[in-house]
C-alpha cells in the first residue's frame, strides 16, 4: 500500500512499504515500527510524550485458549525509541472488567495498582496511566499523540466548535480531564455516542486516532494532524500579526550567542540554589518570534495547556527584563539586577504550591524556574541533566506553537492553576519520581579536561561521564577530536558531551571553549588541566625552542585555562574544582629532564598559589602526580620514550617493567588510574580538601611530598 506523500506538508510521511512487509504478520513489531516513525517527528509528539497500542489474539499460557491482548507503551517510555522491552502487555477482558470495582473519580488512582491483575506478559514494562484510555476503545491500533497543531485547537477557547466544523463531526471531543480510568470511560462513551468518528480530541491535551491495521492508524493520524495544521496556516494573520506583532528586534546570531554565553553561568548559579543544574540554550526562530512579540507579557504568565508540557517546563517561564544588547560585563551589578526577578519567581511558585496543595500533597519542589526567556536573544532551560534540559526546551517550543495556533484561530486558554497543580503534584507522578535512580556523584557537574581526545585526558573524561558529569572534549587536532566525539556519542549519547578545538596556549581559543561550555551546558565547574607534552634532553642538547614550548603548554596553559575557568565559576557562585595533572618529576630530580621537570615544578607551585587564592570562592585546587603512564599516553610520542630509555641505559621495550620495578608497589600505571584519582578528588568525599597532592605512581619514595 502506498500514499501520495505530496499531500503532507506539515507532517513527515516516513512509512517504508518494504520495511513494513518484512514485519507482516507481527502486529507488535508493526506497532513498534509505527511508534518509532511517529516519535521521529517532534511536530507530532515530544520525547516521552504520547502513547501507542495494538490489540492481538494470543494463547493464554494457563488455559491454552486464544485471548485478546493489548500491547501498549509502558510507563516512562518514549515512542520514538520504543522497543518491545518498553511495552506492557495486558489481558483486554481483565482490564475492562476493572470497571466493576471502580469506585469513582475520587478513587481512580487506586486503579493503577489493579492494572497489575491484568498483566499478560509478566516480563513486560509496568503499565502507564494511559492504559485504560486505549483499553476501552475497540480498535486494533491506536495512537495518542500531542501534536502542536491539534493541541492548538484543543487549547483554543472555541476548540470544541472548531473541531466540529473543521472535521464535520468525524472527530469527537472530550473535555479536559486528568488522564486515568475515568477518562478511558469517557472516551468509550464518546465513541458510543458517535460510532463513525475517526478520532477524538481531548480538550487542552491531545489527540486520539486509530485504525484496523498499523498502516491505517498511521495514515489516519497523519491526515488528521495535517488537516489541523493546514487550518492553522490558513488562519495565520487573519486576526492580525502573529503574537500581536514584533515589539523588539533580535540581535544577529553572533550577538545572541555572545550574550547567551556571558549570561548563562549567572543564570545557572541562580537556578542551582538548591541543586546543581545543567543548562541548554536555543535561539530557535520560533522562540524569538514569541519572546520579541507584543503578546509575550500576556501569554507567558498563563503557562502551558498540555500536561506533558508543563510537567517538563514548570507552570510558567521567567521572562528577563534585559535589553538584548545589555552590558553584561559587570557581574556584580548583573546579579543585583536579576536577584529580585528570581526571588519574585520563587515566591510566585511557593504561593502557587501553598494555594493549591492538598493534605497529602508531596512537599514543594525546587522553586527555581526551568524556562528563562531573554527577549531578542533566546531561551535558557535548566534541569538535572542535559537531556532533561534539552527536552524542556523542546516542550516549551511546542507550547509556543500551541499558543501561536490557538491565538490565530480563537483565544489561547491554559489549564487552571489547580488542574495544573493536580497534575504536577499527582501522587502517581511523585511515585514515578521516587522510583528514578538516585543521582550519580557528579550529576549536575560540567567538566572540561584539556587534551581529552586521547590518552590520559580521554580516560578522565570517560570516568567523569560515567559518574554523571557532562564534558567538553577538546584537543588541538580537530580530526582526533571528532573521533573522540563520535566515540563518546556511541558510548554515552549525544547529551553527554560537546567539543571544542583548543590550544591551551591560545587565550582566544580558551575563551571560545568556555563560551561553548556555557552555551551547551550553562557554564563549567570542574577543570582538569591535563594537556601536556614531554621533551627529554640533556642540558647541552636542550634548545630555547624546547624550553619555551614546555613552559608555554605546561605552565602558561595551566595558568590561562585556570584564569578563564575561574571567571566562569565566580559568575556561577557555586564553587568548583580544578585538578592539575602534574608529575612526580615536579619533586624528583633526574637526568635529561631540566626543562620538563622544572616546568612541572612550576605547575605544582602554581597549584598551591591558586588553592590559597581561590579558597574563599569555594574553588578547590588539587594536584594528581602520575608517573610512567605509558599505555595510550601521548607523552611517549615524539622521542620521549627513546630519551628516557637512553637516560636509564635500557631499551624502549624495557621501560614499562623498569618503571614498575622501581616503585614500592611494583605496579604499572594506567590512564584509568589517573582518572580514578580525579574522581576521588571531585566525587564528594573530599569537598573540604584543597591544595593537596595525590601520587599515582606506584609508590616512588623520592616523590613523596615533604
N, C-alpha and C positions, 0 to 999 in steps of 0.2 A: 504494500500500500504506500502511496506517496501523496504529497500535497504540494500545491503551488506555494513555494516558500516566499514568493514576492508579496503575498498578501499580508505578511507580517513585517511591520516597520518598527514596532515598539517592543517586540519580544524576539528572542532568538530561537529559531527552529533548528534544533540540533539532532533530531531523530535520524538514525542511520539504519535503513532497512536491512542492510547486510548484517550489521551487528545484532539487530533485533531478531533476525532469522536464526542466528546461532543460539539464541536463548528460547526459541519457540518451544512451547510445552512446559516451560518452567516459569510459572506466574510470579513466583517470589523473585527470581532473577530479573524478570522484566520490571517488577516493582522497583528493585534497586537501580536498574538502568534508568527508568523514568525519573526516579527521585534525583539521581545524580545530574541528569540533564536539567531538571527544574532548578536545582540548587546552584547550578553553574551561572545562573543569570540573576544578579542582585536586584534587578528590577522586579523579579518575581517573588523573591523572599530573601531574608537575611540569613547570615550564618547562624545556625542553631534554631532558626525560626521555621514555622510551618510543620506540617506532618503529612505523611502519605501512607496508604494502606492498600492491601488487596485481600480478598477472601477466596480460599481454595478448599477443595474437598481433600481430606487426608484420613488415614486409618488411625483410629483410636488405639493407642498401644495397649490398653487394658481389655477392650471388648472386641477389637478387630473390625468394628463397624466403621463405615465411612461417616465422617463428621465434618461440619463446616468450621474452618479455622481462619481467623483473621491475623495476618502479619502486618505489623504497624511499627513505625519508627518508635524506638524506646525512649525512655526518659533521658533528657540531656543530650540527645543526638543531633546530628546535622545532616539534612538530606543530601547536600552537595557532596559529602564524603561518606555517605552511608554504605555500610557493608552488612552482610547477613547477621554478623555478630551484634549489630546495633539495633536489630529488630526484636520486638516482642511478639509472641505467638499465643493467641487465646482461643478457647472454645467460644464460638459465637453464641450458641444457645445458652451457655452458662452465664456469659456476660450480660445477655439480655434478661436473663431471669433475675438478675440483681435488682431489677425494679420492684420485685416482690418484697424486698426488705428495705427499700429506700424510704427513709423517714421524713423526707422533705428537705428543702434547700438549706435550712438551718443546720442540717446534719450531713450535708453531702460530702464533707471532707473525709468522713469515715468510710466512704465508698472506695477510696483509693486502696486501702488495705484489703478490701474484699475483692479487688481485681485479681489478687493472688489465687483466689479459688477458681479462677477461670483460665489459668495458665495451661497451655497445651505443651509447649516445649520448655522443660524445666531449665534448660541451659540458655534460654533467651534472655534478652535485656528486660529490666523492670518496665512495666507499662507506664506510659505517661498520662497526664491528666486529660489529654485529648482522646483517650481510648474510647470512651462511650460516645463521643461525637461521631466517630467512624462506625462504631459497633451498631448503633441503632438505625443507620442508613443501610438499605439493602444492596447497594451497588457493589460489584466485584472489585472495582478500582476507584479510589477516592483520593483527591488532592485537596489539602487545606493549606493555603498559602497566604502570605501577607504582601501582596503586590501593591506598590505605591499607587498605581492608577486606580485600583479597586478601593483601597483604603481612603483615597481622596474623596471618592463618592460616599463611602461608608461613614466618613467623618464630617461630611457636609451637613449643614443644618437641614437641608431638604433631601437628604440622601435616600430615604425610602421612596419618595415620589420620583426622584431622578432615576433610580434603579428600575422602577415600574415602567416609566416612559421609555427609557433607553432600550430595555430588553423586551418590551411588550408583554410583560408578565411571565417571561420564561426564566427569570431569576427571582427566587424567593427572598424574603427579608426577615431576619430575626433581630430584634433589638439587642443592644449591648447587654451582655451578662458575662460574668467571670466564667472562664472555661470550667467544666465539671460535669457531673452526672445530669444535673437538671438541664444544662444547655444541650446535651445529647438528646434528651426527651423533646426539647423544643424544636430541634432540627427535624426529628421524626414527625412531629405534629405539623410543621410547616410543609413537609413533603406530602403528608397525608391529605392536607387541605388543597394542595396543588400538585397532583401526581405527575404532571407533564413537564415540570421545571427541569432545567439543565444544571442548576446550581443554586446556591443560597449565599446572599450577602449578609455578613454579621456586622451589625452596627458598630462603628468605630474600631473594628477588629480585623476583619479579613474576609476571605472568600473560600467557599466550598464548591468544588466541581467534581464530576465523576464520569465514568464510562464503563461499558461491559468488558472492555479489554484495556490493557495498559496504554495502547496507542490511542484508543478513543478518548480515554481520560486525559491523556497528554494534549491531544488536539483541542478538546473541549476547553481545557484550562487556558491554552494559548489564545483561542478565539475569544473567550470572554474577557481576558485581560487586554487583548488588542483592541477590542471594542471600547472598553473603558478608556484606554489611553488615547484612542482616536477622538473620543468625545471631549476629553480634556484639551487636546491640541486644538480642536476646532473652536474652543471657547476662550483660549488664552487671548487676552487683550480686549475682549468684548466689553468687559466691565471697567476697563481702564488698564493702565500699566500694571505689569506683574508686581505684586507686593507694594503697590502704590507708587511705583517708580523709584529710581535710584536717588538717594539723598547725598551720597558721597561717592567719590571715585576711588578705586583701588590703586595702591602703589603698583609699579611694574613688578614683574616676577622677582627680579633680583632684589628689589627693595622689600618685597614681602618676606623673602627668605632671610634677609639681613635682620629685619625687625623681629621676626619669629625666633631666630637663633639667639638674639640678645635677650628676649623676654622669657623664653621657655624655662630656663633654670630658675628664674624668680617665681614663676607660676608653680613650678614643680615643688619648690620649697613651701609655698603656701598650702598646696594640696597634700603635702606629705606631713602635715602637722600631727597626724595620728599614725599613719602607716606609710612607709616608703612607697611612692608611686612611680610608675613608668608612664611616659607621655607619648603622644602621637600628634603630628601636625599635618594639616591639609589646607591648601588654598584652592581647592576644587572650585570651579566656576559656579556651581550651584550654591556652594556655601557663600561665596562673595556676593552673588545676586541677592541672597537673603540678608546677610549682615550689612550690606550697603543700602538697604531699602528704607523707605519711609515707614513701612509697617513693622519693622523689626521690634520697636519698643512695645507694640501692641501684641504681636504674636508670640514672641519669645517667652514671656512670662506665663502664657497659657499652658505651656507644656505640650506633650505629645498625646496622641489618642490611642494608638495601638499598644496593648500591654507589653509586647515584646520590645517596643521602642523605649518606653520609659524605665523598664527593668534594667536596661543597659545604660541609659543616659541620665537617670535621675529625673525628678519631677519637672525641672526646668533648667536652662543653662544660666551661667553667669555672663553677662554682657559687659565688656570692659569699657570704661569711659576714658578712652585714649584716642587721640587723633592718629591716623595711620602713620604720619611722619613724626610722631612724638619723639623727643630726645630721651633715649633710654640709658644714656651713659652714666648718669648719677644713680647708682643702685640704691643708696640710702633714701634719696628723695622718691624714687620709684616705689620702693616698698612702703614708704609713708603714705603715698597716694593710694596704693592698692589695698592697704590694710583695712580701711573702712568697708570697702566693697566685699571683701572676703568675710569680714565679721557680720555684715548685713546678710550675706547669703547663708552663713551658718545659723544665724538667728531665724531666718525665714524657714530653713529646713527643720530646725528644732520646734518652731511653732507649728509647722505642718504636722510633725510627729505628735506633739502633745495634743493638738486639736482632734486628730483622727484616731489615735490609738485606742485599743480595746484592753480589757483587763488582762487578756492573755497574749497580748502582742509581744513579739521579741523586743529587746532593748533597742534604743535608737542606734542607727548605724553611723558611719563616718558622715559628718555633716558638710564636708567639703564638696564643691561642685565636681562633676565628671566632665561636663562640656563647658568650655570657655570660648566665647566668641569675641574676636577682635575685628571690628569693622574696618574694611579696607585692607586687611592683612590675611585673615583666615580663621581657622578653628583649631583649638587645642583640646585634646581629651586625655584624661589621666585615670589610670586604673592599676590593678595589682600586677599586671604583666602587659607586655607589648600586644599580644593578641587581643586581650580584652579591651585595651585602649583603642586599638585599631578598629575593632568591631563596633565599639561605641560610636566612633566617628561615622562608620558606615550606616549605623542605625539612625544617627541624627540627620544624615543626608537623606535617608528615606523619609524621616519626619518632615524635613524641609519640602521634599517632593509632595508629600501629602498636603501640607499647608498650602502650597502653591496651587495644586489642583483644586482643592476644596474652595479656596478663595476665588478661583476663576469661574466656578460654576454656581457658587452659592456663598456660604459663610462657614469658615472653619470652626469646628467645635472640638474641644478637648474633653477628656474624661473629667467628671467632677473629682475634686481632690479626695473625697472619701473613697470613691471607687478606685482611684489610683493607689491610695494607701493600702486598701484591702488586697490589692494585687502585690504591691511591693513588700508588704509585711505579712503576706499569706503564710500561715504556719507550714503549709506544704512546701512553699518556696524556701522558707527558713530551714526545713528539714533537708532539702536538697543542698543548701549551702553548707550545712553541718556535715554532710556526707563527703564533701570535697576533700581531697588530700590536704594535709597541713602544708603551709608554705615551706619551701626549702630554705636552707640557711642564708642563701644570697638572693632570695626573691626580692624584687624591687631594686636591686643594685645594678648600676651601669658601669661596666669596666672597659677601660682602654689599655691594652697591653701592646707596647711598642714592639715592632718586629714580630708580629703574631701570625705571619703567613707560613711559618715553618719552625722546626726545631723546638727549643725550649718555649718560645713565645706561644706557639700553637698549642703545645701541651697545656700551658697555663690557661689559655683561652678555653680549651675544651673542658678542663676541670671546673672553671668558674661557671660555664654554662650548665654543666651537669648539676651544679649545686644551686641553680636558679637564676644566675645573673644573665644579663644580655651584654654583648660585647661589640666593640668597634675593632674589627680586624684591620690591620694596616701593615704596609710594607713599602719599601722604595720601588720594588719590582711589581708593576701593575699586572703582569701576566701571572706571576706566582700568587698575587693577592686574589685574583679572580678565581684561581684554582682552589684556594683555601675557602673562599666564599661558597663555591659550589659544594665543597666537602661539608661545610657546616650546614648548608641548606639540606643536604641529604641526611645528615645525622640528627639535626636538631630542629629543622624547619626554618622558614623564612623570617619568622619573628624573633629569632634568637640572636641575630647579628646584623650589623651593617659594615660597610667597608670604606676605607679612606686611604688613598695613596699618601704616604708620609715619609719624609726625610726628616729625622729628628734634629738636623742642623738647620732646618729651614723654618724660621718663625712663622712665615705666611702659611706654609702647609700645616703647621701645628694648629694655628688658629682655625684654619679651614676644617681640620679634623674635629676640633671642639664644636664648631658650628654644625657639622654633620651629626655629631653625637646629640646636640641639643635638638635638632630638627627630627631626628629618628626616635629618640628616647626621652628627651627633656633635659639632658644635662650629662653629668658624669660624676661618679663618686668613688671610683676605685681605679687607681692608676698603677700600672706595673711598668716601670722603666726597665725594659729588658733588651732593647736594641743594642747591639754591640758588634765589635769585631776584635781581632787579636793580631798582633804583629810580634813575632819573637825574633829578635836580632840582638847581636852584641852591641855595645856602645859604639864600637868602631863602625859597624855596618848600618846603624840606625840613621835614617835621614831626617831632615827637618820636616819633610812632607809626611813621613810616617808619624812623627810626633804630633803634628797639627791634626792629622786625621784621627788619631786615637783620642786626643783631648776634645776635638770637636764633637765626635759621636758620643763618647762615653760621659764626659763631664758637661760640656756645653749642652748636649742633647738632653741629659737628665735635668739640667737647670731650666732649659726652655720649656720642656714638657710640664715640669712641675709648676713653673710660673703660670703657664696658661691654664692648667687644670685647677690650680688653687683659686684663680679668679672665678671660675665657674662654680666651684664648691662654695665659695663665700656668697655668691648670688643665691644659691640654694639655702644656705644657712643650716644645713643638716649634718655637718661634719664630713668625714671621708677618710679614705685610706690611700696612702702612697707607699708602694713597695719598690725598693730599688734592688735589682738583681746585680750584685757586685761580684765579689770573688774572694776566695781565700788569699789570692795574690795581693789583696789590699793590706794584708797583715804579714805575709810571708815573703821573705827575700829569697830570690832565686836567680840563677844565671840567665842571661839573654832576655831580660824582662824589664828593663828600665822604663820604657815608655808605657807599656800596658800596666805593669804593676803600680806605677806612680799614679796613673790615671784612675785606676781602681781605688787607690787610697784616697784620692780626691773625691770620688763618688761617695765613699764611706763617710768621710767627714762632712761633706755637703748634706748627707742624710741626717747626721746628728744636728747640724745647724738648722735644717728645716724643721726637724722634730721640735727643737727648742722654740722656734718662732711660731709654729702653727698650732701648738697645743691649745691655746685659748680659743681657737676656732673649732676645736674637737676634730682636727685633722691629724690623723696618726701617720707617722713616717717610720717605717721599719725596713730592715735590710735582710735579704737572703744571700748568703755567701756559698755559692756552689764551688765545686772543683771537679775538673776532669769529666764533664758531661760530654762524652764522646758520641753516643748514639744520636743520630739525627740532629746534630747540632752544627749550625753554620760556622761556629767558632773554629772548627777544624779544617775549614776550607782555606784556600789562599796561602798555603805553606806553613800554617801554624803547627800542624801535626809534625811535619818534617823538621821544623825548627826545634820543637820540644824534644823530639826523638834524638836529634843531633846533640842537644844540650845534655841529655842524660846518657848518651853513648849507647842507644838501643835503636831497634827498627820501629817504624810506624806501627807495624802489626803487633809489636810487643807492648805498645802504650797502655791499652786497657788493663792488662794484667799488672803492668808495672804500677799504674796508679792505684789499683785496688790493693796491691800488696803493701803499699806504703801507708795505708790507712789503718786505724785502730780496729775497725770492724771488718776489714778485708772485703769491702763491697764495691761493686761498680755502680756509679751514679747515673741515673737515667733522667730524661726530661720530666717524666711523671713525678719523680721525687721532688723536683723543684716546684712543680705545680701543687703538690700536696702541701709543701711548706707555705706557699702563698695562700692557700685556703685556710691553713691553720691560723694564719695571722688575721684573716678577714672574716672567718666564719662565725664570729660572735663570742667565742670563749676568751679572746684576748682583746676585747674592746677597750680595756683600760691600760693597754701597753703601747708605748711609743718609744722610739729611739733604740729599739732592740736589734740584735743581730742573731739570726738563726743560721747555723752552719749546716750545710747539706753536702758534706764532703767525705763521708765515711769515717770521719774522725782523723783530723790532721792536727796533732798537738801544737805544732808551731803556729797554727791558725786560730787557736783559742783567743778569745778577746781577753785582754789583760786589764 
